[in-house]
Amino acid sequence: MQHFLSINDIDSLPDWVDEARNLKNEPLQSKFLGKDKTIGLLFFNNSLRTRLSTQKAAMNLGLEVIVMNFGNEGWALEYNDGTIMDKGTSEHIKEAAQVISQYCDIIGIRAFASLTDRANDKAEVVLNGFKKYASVPIVNMESSVGHPLQALSDAITLAENSNKTKPKVVLSWAPHPKALPHAVANSFIQMMQLQDSDFVITHPKGYELDPSITKNSQIEFNQRKALENADFVYVKNWSSFSDYGKVLNQDHDWMITKEKLGNAKFMHCLPVRRNVVVEDAVLDSEQSLVIEQANNRTYAAQVVLKMLLENLK
């Protein structure tokens, strides 16, 4: 594995999950791997769990960590070739990626979707710009289209909490006051397609995700029907894909309640808006796995970094 850019870079999800759980039991067992090596974490958008968990994972492996918030610390980057840079951008990705590669052995990138230009977002301009011009491995810490570290964490959480060989897992849209990206939902779907499960996606009509990602996954527009006999309910808002980046409705009936959840376990990537996406009674119950998911972010990142470091040797 040269880079970790999407869930498709995982060659065996069960093996990766097992390795992450092994690292969780002994997080410092491979601390020698990162000795005298540096990871650079570049944030083009805000972060809490991703920044701290990836930094913690790197420390567990003995890596030195450099963090840079490009939004207010770096030069505005240009990604197009042949551009006359006489406007807002000050540095080209060609130089930036090569320079950062001299300082770091691994580079992590976090850059959200614009939600204004679907073609540009699908092209993953920032992530692929660094992949093209950097000379070191690149890790996707959430991009326009995917959040594979979150999906790997979710896979770990499912494995730790499932007592069935084929659980029913539901991904449900929920209301939100802002237009949100598709990255978390996309990667969760791709991860579930690698699992033996009864998987259902539920959302109002008009919120269909990219069909090249959902593929043959079951889609149900009736949320209550979708939630019947669920073992896990993963809740996430996303904006429209067809009417790109738009909030089509604010149907508060789609909020997850204790009554709707039934006996299922509740999952969410966080941050979450209480009593908009999900009611307090769910988040504060023993059925909520959100804190476990957040903890597993460290070991998802650690297994990725461990494999990249082993390939550097």
DAPECOR-V207346 format. One record per pair of residues at least 24 apart in sequence whose C-alpha atoms are under 7 Angstrom apart, sorted by the first residue. I is the first residue (numbers start at 0). J is the second residue. D is the distance in Angstrom with one decimal. If there is no record, write none. Layout:
# DAPECOR-V207346
i->{I & I}
j->{J & J}
d->{D & D}
This chain:
# DAPECOR-V207346
i->{0 & 1 & 1 & 2 & 2 & 2 & 3 & 3 & 3 & 4 & 4 & 5 & 5 & 6 & 6 & 6 & 6 & 16 & 16 & 18 & 19 & 19 & 19 & 22 & 23 & 26 & 27 & 27 & 29 & 30 & 30 & 30 & 31 & 31 & 32 & 32 & 32 & 33 & 33 & 33 & 33 & 34 & 34 & 36 & 36 & 36 & 37 & 37 & 37 & 37 & 37 & 37 & 38 & 38 & 38 & 38 & 38 & 38 & 38 & 38 & 39 & 39 & 39 & 39 & 39 & 39 & 39 & 40 & 40 & 40 & 40 & 40 & 40 & 41 & 41 & 41 & 41 & 41 & 41 & 41 & 42 & 42 & 42 & 42 & 42 & 42 & 43 & 43 & 43 & 43 & 43 & 44 & 44 & 44 & 44 & 48 & 49 & 52 & 52 & 53 & 53 & 55 & 56 & 56 & 56 & 56 & 57 & 78 & 78 & 92 & 93 & 96 & 96 & 96 & 97 & 97 & 97 & 100 & 100 & 100 & 104 & 105 & 105 & 105 & 106 & 106 & 106 & 107 & 107 & 107 & 107 & 108 & 108 & 108 & 109 & 109 & 109 & 109 & 110 & 110 & 110 & 111 & 111 & 111 & 112 & 112 & 112 & 114 & 114 & 114 & 115 & 115 & 117 & 120 & 142 & 143 & 144 & 144 & 144 & 145 & 145 & 145 & 145 & 146 & 146 & 146 & 147 & 148 & 148 & 148 & 149 & 150 & 150 & 150 & 151 & 152 & 152 & 152 & 152 & 153 & 155 & 156 & 156 & 165 & 165 & 165 & 166 & 166 & 166 & 167 & 167 & 167 & 167 & 167 & 167 & 168 & 168 & 168 & 168 & 168 & 168 & 168 & 169 & 169 & 169 & 169 & 169 & 169 & 169 & 169 & 170 & 170 & 170 & 170 & 170 & 170 & 171 & 171 & 171 & 171 & 171 & 171 & 172 & 172 & 172 & 172 & 172 & 172 & 173 & 173 & 173 & 173 & 173 & 173 & 174 & 174 & 174 & 174 & 174 & 174 & 174 & 174 & 175 & 175 & 175 & 175 & 178 & 178 & 178 & 178 & 178 & 179 & 179 & 179 & 180 & 180 & 181 & 184 & 185 & 188 & 199 & 201 & 205 & 206 & 206 & 206 & 207 & 208 & 209 & 223 & 229 & 230 & 230 & 231 & 231 & 231 & 232 & 232 & 232 & 232 & 233 & 233 & 233 & 234 & 234 & 235 & 256 & 257 & 264}
j->{307 & 136 & 307 & 136 & 137 & 138 & 137 & 138 & 139 & 138 & 139 & 145 & 147 & 147 & 186 & 189 & 190 & 154 & 155 & 302 & 298 & 299 & 302 & 298 & 298 & 59 & 59 & 60 & 60 & 59 & 60 & 61 & 60 & 61 & 60 & 61 & 308 & 60 & 61 & 62 & 308 & 61 & 62 & 62 & 63 & 104 & 62 & 63 & 64 & 103 & 104 & 105 & 62 & 63 & 64 & 65 & 103 & 104 & 105 & 106 & 64 & 65 & 66 & 103 & 105 & 106 & 107 & 65 & 66 & 67 & 106 & 107 & 108 & 66 & 67 & 68 & 69 & 107 & 108 & 109 & 67 & 68 & 69 & 108 & 109 & 110 & 68 & 69 & 70 & 109 & 110 & 70 & 109 & 110 & 111 & 293 & 140 & 296 & 297 & 297 & 300 & 297 & 297 & 298 & 300 & 301 & 301 & 124 & 128 & 128 & 132 & 129 & 132 & 133 & 132 & 133 & 134 & 133 & 134 & 135 & 135 & 135 & 136 & 137 & 136 & 137 & 138 & 137 & 138 & 139 & 140 & 138 & 139 & 140 & 139 & 140 & 141 & 142 & 141 & 142 & 143 & 141 & 142 & 143 & 142 & 143 & 180 & 180 & 243 & 244 & 243 & 244 & 243 & 144 & 182 & 182 & 181 & 182 & 185 & 182 & 183 & 185 & 186 & 182 & 183 & 186 & 186 & 296 & 299 & 300 & 296 & 186 & 187 & 190 & 299 & 292 & 295 & 296 & 299 & 292 & 295 & 291 & 292 & 195 & 196 & 197 & 196 & 197 & 230 & 196 & 197 & 198 & 229 & 230 & 231 & 197 & 198 & 199 & 229 & 230 & 231 & 232 & 198 & 199 & 200 & 226 & 229 & 231 & 232 & 233 & 199 & 200 & 201 & 232 & 233 & 234 & 200 & 201 & 202 & 233 & 234 & 235 & 201 & 202 & 234 & 235 & 236 & 237 & 234 & 235 & 236 & 253 & 254 & 276 & 236 & 249 & 250 & 251 & 253 & 254 & 275 & 276 & 236 & 249 & 275 & 276 & 237 & 238 & 244 & 245 & 246 & 236 & 237 & 238 & 237 & 238 & 237 & 235 & 212 & 213 & 225 & 225 & 239 & 238 & 239 & 240 & 240 & 240 & 240 & 259 & 263 & 263 & 264 & 263 & 264 & 265 & 263 & 264 & 265 & 266 & 265 & 266 & 267 & 266 & 267 & 267 & 281 & 281 & 288}
d->{6.8 & 5.8 & 6.9 & 4.9 & 5.0 & 6.1 & 6.3 & 4.8 & 6.1 & 5.8 & 4.9 & 6.5 & 5.3 & 5.0 & 6.4 & 6.7 & 6.5 & 6.9 & 5.5 & 6.7 & 5.3 & 6.1 & 5.5 & 6.6 & 6.0 & 6.1 & 5.3 & 6.6 & 5.6 & 5.8 & 3.9 & 4.6 & 6.6 & 6.1 & 6.0 & 6.6 & 6.4 & 5.3 & 4.4 & 4.3 & 7.0 & 5.3 & 6.0 & 5.5 & 6.2 & 6.1 & 5.4 & 4.6 & 5.7 & 5.0 & 5.4 & 6.8 & 6.6 & 6.3 & 5.1 & 6.2 & 5.3 & 5.8 & 4.8 & 5.7 & 6.0 & 4.7 & 5.8 & 5.7 & 6.4 & 4.8 & 6.1 & 6.1 & 4.8 & 6.3 & 5.9 & 4.6 & 6.3 & 6.1 & 5.0 & 6.0 & 6.6 & 5.9 & 5.1 & 6.4 & 6.2 & 4.7 & 5.8 & 6.2 & 5.0 & 6.7 & 6.1 & 5.0 & 5.4 & 5.8 & 5.0 & 6.7 & 6.4 & 5.8 & 6.5 & 6.7 & 6.7 & 5.8 & 4.4 & 6.0 & 5.6 & 6.4 & 5.2 & 6.6 & 6.0 & 4.6 & 6.7 & 6.9 & 6.7 & 6.4 & 5.7 & 5.6 & 5.6 & 4.8 & 6.1 & 5.1 & 6.7 & 5.7 & 5.8 & 6.0 & 5.8 & 5.6 & 5.1 & 6.1 & 6.3 & 5.0 & 6.2 & 5.7 & 4.5 & 6.0 & 6.1 & 6.2 & 5.4 & 5.5 & 6.5 & 4.8 & 5.0 & 5.8 & 6.3 & 4.9 & 6.5 & 6.7 & 5.1 & 4.7 & 6.7 & 3.8 & 6.2 & 6.8 & 6.5 & 4.5 & 6.9 & 6.2 & 6.5 & 7.0 & 6.8 & 6.2 & 6.3 & 4.6 & 6.9 & 3.9 & 6.1 & 5.9 & 5.3 & 5.4 & 5.2 & 5.7 & 5.6 & 6.9 & 6.0 & 6.2 & 6.5 & 5.7 & 5.0 & 6.2 & 5.7 & 6.2 & 5.2 & 5.2 & 5.2 & 6.2 & 6.9 & 6.9 & 5.9 & 5.8 & 4.5 & 6.4 & 5.4 & 6.1 & 6.0 & 6.0 & 4.5 & 5.9 & 5.0 & 5.2 & 6.5 & 6.1 & 4.9 & 6.4 & 6.1 & 6.0 & 4.8 & 6.0 & 5.8 & 4.8 & 5.8 & 6.7 & 6.7 & 6.3 & 4.8 & 6.0 & 6.3 & 4.8 & 6.2 & 6.0 & 4.7 & 5.8 & 6.0 & 4.9 & 6.0 & 6.1 & 4.8 & 6.3 & 6.3 & 5.0 & 6.0 & 5.2 & 5.0 & 6.9 & 6.5 & 5.9 & 4.9 & 5.3 & 5.4 & 5.4 & 6.1 & 5.5 & 6.2 & 6.0 & 6.4 & 6.4 & 6.5 & 5.7 & 6.3 & 7.0 & 6.6 & 6.5 & 6.8 & 5.2 & 6.2 & 6.3 & 5.7 & 6.6 & 5.0 & 5.4 & 5.6 & 6.3 & 5.4 & 6.9 & 6.6 & 6.7 & 6.7 & 6.4 & 6.6 & 6.8 & 4.9 & 6.6 & 6.6 & 5.6 & 6.4 & 6.9 & 5.6 & 4.4 & 6.1 & 5.0 & 4.7 & 6.0 & 6.4 & 6.1 & 5.1 & 6.0 & 6.1 & 4.5 & 5.7 & 6.3 & 5.5 & 6.6 & 6.4 & 5.4 & 6.8}
